[in-house]
Amino acid sequence: MNTNNKTLKAVDFFCSGGGMSYGLQTAGIDILAGIDNDPKCKDTYEANIDGEFILADVFKLKEKELEKHLKDKGLKRNDDELVLIGCTPCQFWSTIRTDKQKATKTKNLLTEFHRFVKYFNPGYVVVENVPGILRNKEKSKLTDFIAWLEENDYKVHADIHNVNKYGVPQSRKRFTLIADRVNKKDIQPERSDSFPTLKDFIGVEKGFPVLPAGNKDLNDYMNTTAGLNDLNLKRIRKVKHDGGNRFDFANDPQLQLNCFIGKDNSFRDTFGRLRWNKPSSTITTKFFSISCGRFAHPEEDRALSLREGAVLQTFPKNYIFKTSTIADTARIIGNAVPPEYSKRIGLSICQNHLNAI
């Protein structure tokens, strides 16, 4: 094994707007390219990541085609310094209500990623996904994927982690696989000494001014908030600060929603306020809407702003989102691997590689 050159390099499949790439880049790994089939991610990715954005459908992309395209950047087979990342879109295996028929194509993406792992035989492999991929490990082909890795001399760490234990101020459980063919060590993300909460990241003391619903920020900071109609504004004003929920207006016949009548155990977080001294709920692609979960500001009568959601995902405040709508920006933010979490994955891989004999 060549230990003279310690520069690790990575190709990030299903890269979206660059959450995983940015964290690994911050850890010191050279990002050769990010691959995604969504053209709306391109400008955001290229604005923040040093690597190339490749617009491609992984079902159609061929291994040799990718090898040829990135040859001049150093992509080659059987490279101990190569990291292949596969954070496949996870709607089909998510416990969050999604259109399963629409998401059916995503259930086979791990198999497609497996093609590239077999072909390139990299030093390291990283997979990040929802816990459902592990609970359905036979159907998701995760069992076959891990078996192949182990048969080909990789040491595999595969477990579910709550990213709050890794420097991210939200309760977000994620399946994480890190496979090491170089040292054959059990590599895990670096744990945090403390569990950050909402107040550690947002609020006036953290540089976020008081905002109304419907605030439009046309600058790169994008501290934009979604508007609220009069009825929803009345509802959120009734919700108690710092952790209240929809039950605070349930007895008002003008404000209670018909869909909630007699269903006190359903969708309890809808119209809920976040709590200062706890992690936020999982930042989803709908975090800008108070009707889609516990996404209301702890004190202000609005949902989280786009920048607040990004910061709770641990994107830095200077991360640029090149999008045209609130929904597009929120989708990139909510679908991202939190950069702080991916940085800790990257640091663990880098340390392992430095210890290679």
N, C-alpha and C positions, 0 to 999 in steps of 0.2 A: 504494500500500500504506500502510495506517495504521500509523505507528511510534510514536504517542503512548502507547498502552497496551501495555506489554511483558509483560503477564500471560499466560503460556501456560496452557492448560487441556487436560485429557485425558479420554478415555473409554477404559476398559481392558476389552476383550472377553476372555472366558475368564479372568477375574481370579483365580479360586481364592481362596486366603486372603490375597492382597494383596502378594506379593513384588515384582512389577513396580510396582504402585501406590505402595507404600511408598518404593521407591527414587526414583521420580519426584517424589513428594511431598517427600522430603528434599532433592531438587535444587531445589525451589522452584516446581514445576508444580502447579497447582490440579487436583485430581482431581474431576471432576464425578460420575463413577459408575464402578462396576465391574459387569460383567455376567457371570453364570455360571448354569448350570442345576443346580448342586449346592447344595441347601439347607444342607448341612453346612458350607459355607464362610461362610455369611452372618454368623454371630456373630463369627467370627474377623476377617473383613474389617471389619465395623463397629466392632470394638473398637480397631482400629489406624489406619484410614483415614478421612479427613475426608469423603470422598465417599459417595454413596448406593450400596447394594448392590441391584442389580436381578436378581431371580430370573427368568431367561428362557432359553428354548431358542432359540439363534440361528437355527435352521432355520425357526422360526415367527415370530420377531420381525421386524417390518416397519420400514423406514427412517423413514417418516413417523410411525409410532407412537413410536419413540425420540425423534425430533425434538420431537414435541409434549410428551412426558413431561419432557424436560430443557430445554425452551424457557426457562423462568424462571431456569434456572441458567446460561444463556448459550450453549447449544448451537445452532449455526446452520450453514448451508451456506456453502461458499467462504470459510471463516474462516482467515486466515493464522496465527492464534494457537491453532488447534485441533490436537491430537495424537491420532490414533487408533492404538490399540495392539491387536495381534492375536497373542497368545501361545497359539496353538491347541493343544489337547491333542495329543500327538505319538506316542501308542502305536503307531499303524500304521506310522510311518516310523522307529521306533526299532530299533537293532541289538540292544537287550536283548530277551530272549525274552518275548514277550507273546502273548496270544490274539488272533491277527490277525482272526479272524472277529468276535470281540467288539469289536475296535477299528476295524472297517471304517468305521463312521460318521464317525470322526475324520479320515479321509483327505480328506474334502470340506469341512472347516471353513474352509480358506483361501478357497475359492470363496465361501462365505457371508460371510466378512469382507470380501471384495472388493466385495460389493454395497454395503456401508456406505461404503467408501472412495469408490466411484464417486458415490454420492449426496451425500455431505458435502464431497468434494473438500477435505480438510483441508490445512493448511500442512505438516504432517509426518505420516509413517506409520512405525510401528515394528512389526516382526515378529520374534519370537524362537522358535526351534524346535530340534529335533535336527538334526544334520548330514544325516540321511537324507532330509530334505525337499529338500535341494539335490542330493544324488546321484540322486534320483528327480524331478527338477524338471519333467519333462514330465507324469508321472502325478499329481504333487501339485498341478499347475496353477501352480507357482511361475513357470515361464517365461511363461505368459500374464499373470500378475499383474505381473511386472516390466516386461513389454512395455507394458502399459497405463500403468503409472506413467511410463515414459520418454516415451511418446507424449503424455502430458498434462503435460509440462514439469517432472517431478520428476527430481532428480539422485539416483541410487540407489546406496547402498553395500550390498552383499550378500556376506557372507563368513562363514567359520567362525572363531570365536575360542575359545581356551582361556581360561576366566574366571580362571585362576590368574594371568594377566598383567594382570588388572584388579582386584586386591585381594581375591580370593576364595581361601581356603586349600584348594582342592580341584582335582583334575584333572577338568575338565568342559568338553568341547567343545560349543559351541552355534552354530547358525546364527543370524546377526543381520542384519536388514535395517533400514536407516534411510533414509527417502526425504524429500527436502527440496524443496518447491515454492517456498519463500520466497526463499532466497538461491541455490538451485541449487548447493549445495556438497556435497562428499563428507564426510558427517558420520560419525565413528567414535567409539566410546566412549573415554574418557580412559584411557590406559595407566597402569599403576602403575610406580613406580621399582624395586620389589622384588617377588619372588614369595613370598607368605606360605606358611608351612608349618603343620603341625598344632600344634606347640608355641607358635606365636604366638597361638593362639585358645583351646585347652583345656588342661587339666591343673591340678594343685593350685595352681601359681603364678598361674593365671588365674582362680582362685576356684572351681574345681570340686573338691569333696571326693572322697575315695576312696569308692566305692559298691559294694555287692554286686549281683549279678544279682537281679532281682525287687524292686528298690527302688521304693516307691510314694511319689510326691511329689504331695500333693493341693493344693498351693498353685499360684498362677499361674506360678511358675518352672518347674514340670513337669520336674524333673530325674529323671524316671522311667526305669527300665531294665526290659527284658523279663526274665522269669524263664527259668531253664535247668533242664532235668531233670538227674538225676544223671549220666547218660551223657555229655551234652553238656558238663556242668561238668568231668568228667574229661578230656574231649577238649581243651577250651580251656586247662586247666591244663598240658597237655603242649606247647602251642604256645609257641614261644620268644617272649620279649618283643621288642617293637620290630621287627616285620616278619616273624615266623614265619608258617607256614601249615600246612595239613592234613597235609603230608608229615612233620611232626614226630610225628604219632601213627600214620602209615601202617603201620608195622611191628608195631603192637600189634593182634593179632587180635581183642581184645575191643573195641577202639575204632575200628578201620578200618570205614568204611561199605562195604557190598557194591557199591554203585553206583560207587565209585571204584576198585575193584580192576581193575588193568590199564588204567586211564585216567588216567595221570599228566599228560597234556596237556590234560585237560578240567577246567574249573571250578577252576583253580589257586588262585584267591583265596578260595574257600569256607573258612570257619573261619580266615581270615587276620587277623593283627593289623595295625593301621595303624602307620606309622612316624612318630616325632616330627619328624624333620628333612626330611620330604617332605610335599607336599600330600596330603590325604585322597583316597581314591578318590571317584568320583562319588557324591554322596548321593542315593540312590534312595528310593522309597517304602517299601523294606524294610530301611532302614539300621539298624533296631533288632534285627535278627536276624543272628546270627553264621553261620547256614547259607545266607545269601543274598548273600554277597560278603565283601570285606575290610572288615568293619565292627566287628571286635573292638577293644577298647581296647588301646593299646600295652603296657600293664602289668597292668591289672586284668582279672579273669576274668569278663568280660561284654561285651556289645555296647555301642555308643554309647548314651548316654541321649538322650531326646527333646530336651532343651535343648542338649546337645553337638552333635547333628545340626543343630539350628536355628542355632547359632552358626557352625558350619562352612559353613552356607548364607548366613552374614552377616546373619541376623536379629539385631537387638539383644537383649540379655538381658531387656529389659522388654517384648518383643513378647508379646502375650497370645494364646494359642491356646485358643479356646472350643470344645472337643471333648469327646466322652464316652469315646473309646477310644484306646489306643496306636496302633492301625492308622489311625484317622482323622487323628490328629495327624501321624503320620509321612507320610501321603499328602499332606497340605497342604504339609509341609516339603519333601518330596522332589520334588514337582511344581513347586515355586516357581522363578521366576527369582530368582537371588540378589540381594537388595536392593542390595548394594554395586555389583554389575554394572549393575543398572538405574539406580542413582543416577548412574553415570558416563555412561550413555546420556543421561540427563536433563540433566546438566551440559553435555554437548556440544551438545545441542539448544538449551539456554538461551543458551549463548555465541554460537552461530550466529545466534540470533534478535536478540540485542543488537547484532550486527554488521550487521543488515539495513539496507539503505539505501533 
